[in-house]
Amino acid sequence: MTSPSEIQIPFPKNFTPNDEHKSIALEKGVNVQEELIKCRDHSEASGIKKQSWSKYFNNWLRNARPSQVKPTHQSAIQVTKSGYVFIN
């Protein structure tokens, strides 16, 4: 017979990051909400069940890597043969 402390469940639909999760995310430089979506998608797609989703998410965040910041607008610099510089 399985004791209540050994019961493993799928990722809870109502799981929300707690203060510890937010602190780890801040320390790692990652977006806690973005990582929550990644963790949920991965867990559901893989059929993972856990005893403590809070502890699992702590580890997920500790292993997360900051996203590459993508500029919203890049300037195009063009130099003509005569030496004029144009910036778009």
Backbone as a chain_set.jsonl record, in Angstrom:
{"seq": "MTSPSEIQIPFPKNFTPNDEHKSIALEKGVNVQEELIKCRDHSEASGIKKQSWSKYFNNWLRNARPSQVKPTHQSAIQVTKSGYVFIN", "coords": {"N": [[0.844, -1.19, 0.0], [0.511, 2.243, -0.751], [1.765, 5.025, 0.933], [0.381, 8.236, 1.921], [2.418, 10.167, 1.679], [3.967, 9.201, -0.347], [2.605, 9.361, -2.678], [2.363, 10.173, -6.058], [1.692, 12.786, -8.304], [0.282, 14.198, -11.368], [1.364, 17.249, -13.027], [0.002, 19.955, -11.341], [-2.906, 21.758, -12.337], [-3.482, 24.211, -11.178], [-1.087, 25.185, -10.237], [1.08, 27.6, -8.953], [3.836, 29.881, -8.961], [5.741, 30.243, -5.988], [7.124, 32.353, -3.338], [9.744, 31.429, -2.939], [10.338, 30.238, -5.414], [10.212, 32.508, -7.049], [12.352, 33.946, -6.02], [14.555, 32.284, -6.63], [14.389, 32.355, -9.426], [14.879, 35.07, -9.906], [17.491, 35.261, -8.939], [18.789, 33.574, -10.767], [18.331, 34.932, -13.08], [16.17, 34.491, -14.773], [12.9, 34.309, -16.311], [10.233, 33.746, -14.323], [7.556, 33.09, -14.957], [7.712, 32.336, -17.648], [9.38, 30.111, -17.416], [7.737, 28.5, -15.889], [5.736, 27.844, -17.732], [7.27, 26.389, -19.579], [8.119, 24.268, -17.935], [5.664, 23.104, -17.197], [4.654, 22.336, -19.749], [6.661, 20.503, -20.547], [6.474, 18.574, -18.494], [3.817, 17.656, -18.732], [3.829, 16.698, -21.372], [5.627, 14.64, -21.135], [4.463, 12.987, -19.317], [5.104, 13.063, -16.64], [5.096, 12.447, -13.146], [5.059, 13.625, -9.83], [5.968, 13.81, -6.329], [6.431, 16.213, -5.009], [5.802, 19.033, -6.525], [6.601, 21.6, -6.133], [9.253, 21.438, -5.182], [10.366, 20.183, -7.409], [10.028, 22.197, -9.317], [11.686, 24.121, -8.195], [14.198, 22.942, -8.716], [14.04, 22.864, -11.501], [14.131, 25.605, -12.096], [16.671, 26.212, -11.083], [18.238, 24.947, -12.952], [17.673, 26.336, -15.214], [18.402, 28.517, -17.969], [19.211, 31.864, -18.728], [17.276, 33.594, -21.194], [18.3, 34.516, -24.479], [18.677, 37.871, -25.059], [16.868, 39.58, -27.38], [17.225, 42.154, -29.633], [14.77, 44.68, -30.233], [14.816, 46.296, -32.384], [17.041, 46.665, -34.966], [19.677, 48.67, -36.051], [20.6, 49.566, -39.328], [23.593, 50.154, -40.772], [24.991, 51.984, -43.31], [27.591, 52.655, -45.489], [28.606, 54.812, -47.917], [30.507, 54.917, -51.064], [31.589, 57.404, -51.204], [31.905, 58.083, -48.613], [29.807, 58.852, -47.005], [27.631, 58.263, -44.285], [24.851, 56.333, -43.545], [22.195, 55.735, -41.389], [19.735, 53.489, -40.632]], "CA": [[0.0, 0.0, 0.0], [1.274, 3.48, -0.86], [1.401, 6.018, 1.948], [0.083, 9.541, 1.307], [3.642, 10.92, 1.388], [4.605, 8.618, -1.524], [1.723, 9.507, -3.835], [2.861, 11.077, -7.081], [0.592, 13.337, -9.085], [0.686, 14.988, -12.533], [1.533, 18.681, -12.771], [-1.302, 20.54, -10.989], [-3.385, 22.845, -13.199], [-3.512, 25.46, -10.417], [0.24, 25.439, -9.658], [1.589, 28.963, -9.14], [5.138, 30.073, -8.319], [5.738, 30.849, -4.655], [8.212, 33.31, -3.116], [11.029, 30.75, -3.149], [10.508, 30.117, -6.866], [10.499, 33.849, -7.571], [13.699, 34.294, -5.575], [15.5, 31.498, -7.435], [14.327, 32.882, -10.793], [15.562, 36.354, -9.889], [18.922, 34.954, -8.77], [19.282, 32.962, -12.007], [18.101, 35.83, -14.201], [15.196, 33.905, -15.687], [11.519, 34.725, -16.143], [9.569, 32.657, -13.612], [6.347, 32.677, -15.677], [8.144, 31.627, -18.859], [9.886, 28.802, -16.985], [6.576, 27.721, -15.458], [5.113, 27.321, -18.954], [8.167, 25.345, -20.104], [8.081, 23.128, -17.008], [4.347, 22.473, -17.332], [4.591, 21.665, -21.053], [7.563, 19.352, -20.513], [5.935, 17.576, -17.568], [2.605, 17.065, -19.3], [4.188, 15.944, -22.577], [6.39, 13.457, -20.732], [3.68, 12.182, -18.379], [5.828, 13.03, -15.365], [4.348, 12.585, -11.896], [5.98, 13.926, -8.727], [5.435, 14.002, -4.983], [6.503, 17.637, -4.684], [6.018, 19.86, -7.705], [7.316, 22.804, -5.703], [10.686, 21.106, -5.177], [10.732, 19.924, -8.805], [10.136, 23.487, -9.988], [12.933, 24.728, -7.683], [15.306, 22.373, -9.488], [13.87, 23.329, -12.885], [14.63, 26.98, -12.141], [18.129, 26.2, -10.866], [18.864, 24.47, -14.185], [17.266, 27.208, -16.317], [19.387, 29.468, -18.484], [18.551, 33.086, -19.202], [17.033, 33.695, -22.627], [19.1, 35.504, -25.187], [17.912, 39.087, -25.285], [16.825, 39.912, -28.801], [16.859, 43.558, -29.804], [13.509, 44.874, -30.924], [15.088, 47.001, -33.627], [18.46, 46.753, -35.273], [20.012, 49.72, -37.008], [21.416, 49.161, -40.452], [24.543, 51.212, -41.102], [25.443, 51.872, -44.695], [28.612, 53.642, -45.833], [28.742, 54.918, -49.369], [31.885, 55.038, -51.54], [32.068, 58.775, -50.959], [32.151, 58.246, -47.18], [28.595, 59.199, -46.266], [27.105, 57.187, -43.418], [23.412, 56.347, -43.386], [21.731, 54.838, -40.34], [18.292, 53.243, -40.74]], "C": [[0.881, 1.242, 0.0], [0.802, 4.46, 0.206], [1.142, 7.353, 1.267], [1.33, 10.342, 0.942], [4.364, 10.395, 0.147], [3.775, 8.781, -2.797], [2.295, 10.547, -4.791], [1.699, 11.501, -7.965], [1.133, 14.053, -10.326], [0.792, 16.466, -12.142], [0.166, 19.302, -12.494], [-1.671, 21.721, -11.899], [-3.323, 24.196, -12.491], [-2.161, 25.814, -9.78], [0.669, 26.874, -9.976], [2.924, 29.094, -8.412], [4.993, 30.754, -6.951], [6.944, 31.791, -4.521], [9.589, 32.682, -3.331], [11.327, 30.611, -4.64], [10.905, 31.465, -7.469], [11.911, 34.29, -7.213], [14.761, 33.565, -6.397], [15.55, 32.045, -8.86], [15.067, 34.208, -10.89], [17.072, 36.161, -9.803], [19.543, 34.4, -10.057], [19.119, 33.868, -13.22], [17.154, 35.263, -15.241], [13.796, 34.405, -15.346], [10.728, 33.567, -15.537], [8.317, 32.178, -14.353], [6.684, 31.902, -16.949], [8.635, 30.223, -18.504], [8.756, 27.909, -16.5], [5.895, 27.078, -16.66], [5.958, 26.189, -19.537], [8.098, 24.083, -19.254], [6.761, 22.368, -17.143], [4.257, 21.699, -18.65], [5.444, 20.403, -21.065], [6.968, 18.229, -19.658], [4.714, 16.87, -18.142], [2.917, 16.215, -20.528], [4.892, 14.639, -22.238], [5.626, 12.545, -19.784], [4.333, 12.067, -17.014], [4.857, 13.212, -14.206], [5.369, 12.766, -10.778], [5.236, 13.995, -7.407], [5.37, 15.488, -4.671], [6.833, 18.442, -5.938], [6.743, 21.147, -7.354], [8.824, 22.562, -5.719], [11.186, 20.834, -6.6], [10.934, 21.245, -9.543], [11.352, 24.271, -9.474], [14.117, 24.243, -8.518], [15.245, 22.797, -10.951], [14.465, 24.729, -13.031], [16.141, 27.034, -11.962], [18.882, 25.754, -12.116], [18.557, 25.36, -15.392], [18.403, 28.143, -16.704], [18.646, 30.699, -18.982], [18.387, 33.066, -20.717], [17.967, 34.725, -23.224], [18.209, 36.715, -25.439], [18.008, 39.442, -26.758], [16.425, 41.378, -28.94], [15.563, 43.687, -30.599], [13.712, 45.573, -32.258], [16.592, 47.059, -33.819], [18.668, 47.848, -36.299], [20.879, 49.132, -38.11], [22.303, 50.347, -40.814], [25.059, 50.955, -42.506], [26.428, 53.009, -44.969], [28.776, 53.64, -47.344], [30.214, 55.045, -49.756], [32.458, 56.416, -51.251], [32.254, 59.059, -49.466], [30.945, 58.666, -46.368], [28.106, 57.985, -45.481], [25.612, 57.375, -43.279], [23.04, 55.308, -42.324], [20.22, 54.711, -40.479], [17.731, 52.864, -39.389]], "O": [[1.898, 1.276, 0.692], [-0.395, 4.696, 0.367], [1.624, 7.586, 0.158], [1.301, 11.12, -0.012], [5.27, 11.053, -0.364], [4.208, 8.377, -3.876], [2.661, 11.651, -4.388], [0.84, 10.695, -8.325], [2.292, 14.468, -10.35], [0.361, 16.869, -11.062], [-0.738, 19.191, -13.322], [-0.833, 22.575, -12.188], [-3.131, 25.223, -13.142], [-2.103, 26.653, -8.881], [0.624, 27.303, -11.129], [3.12, 28.485, -7.361], [4.23, 31.706, -6.789], [7.689, 31.995, -5.479], [10.496, 33.334, -3.849], [12.456, 30.844, -5.071], [11.816, 31.546, -8.293], [12.587, 34.934, -8.015], [15.751, 34.167, -6.81], [16.629, 32.183, -9.436], [15.801, 34.443, -11.849], [17.833, 36.819, -10.512], [20.683, 34.721, -10.391], [19.7, 33.606, -14.273], [17.304, 35.514, -16.436], [13.543, 34.865, -14.233], [10.572, 32.524, -16.171], [8.042, 30.978, -14.375], [6.013, 30.925, -17.283], [8.337, 29.26, -19.211], [8.808, 26.692, -16.679], [5.519, 25.906, -16.614], [5.426, 25.154, -19.939], [8.027, 22.972, -19.778], [6.747, 21.138, -17.198], [3.833, 20.543, -18.665], [5.003, 19.356, -21.538], [6.966, 17.068, -20.067], [4.588, 15.649, -18.053], [2.341, 15.142, -20.708], [4.771, 13.652, -22.964], [6.088, 11.446, -19.477], [4.135, 11.077, -16.309], [3.926, 14.015, -14.27], [6.422, 12.129, -10.784], [4.025, 14.213, -7.372], [4.374, 15.971, -4.132], [7.988, 18.521, -6.357], [7.428, 21.722, -8.2], [9.583, 23.394, -6.216], [12.304, 21.213, -6.95], [11.891, 21.399, -10.302], [11.978, 25.005, -10.238], [14.936, 25.043, -8.97], [16.276, 23.06, -11.569], [15.21, 25.001, -13.972], [16.817, 27.822, -12.624], [20.034, 26.139, -12.318], [19.117, 25.16, -16.469], [19.246, 28.506, -15.883], [17.579, 30.588, -19.587], [19.259, 32.577, -21.436], [18.373, 35.68, -22.562], [17.109, 36.581, -25.976], [19.1, 39.584, -27.307], [15.391, 41.791, -28.414], [15.298, 42.908, -31.515], [12.88, 45.459, -33.158], [17.324, 47.465, -32.916], [17.938, 47.945, -37.285], [21.767, 48.316, -37.862], [21.802, 51.427, -41.127], [25.502, 49.855, -42.837], [26.132, 54.176, -44.712], [29.046, 52.609, -47.96], [31.07, 55.254, -48.897], [33.666, 56.574, -51.076], [32.705, 60.141, -49.09], [31.05, 58.822, -45.152], [28.162, 56.848, -45.951], [25.152, 58.462, -42.932], [23.504, 54.168, -42.354], [19.504, 55.712, -40.447], [16.531, 52.617, -39.266]]}, "num_chains": 1, "name": "protein.A"}
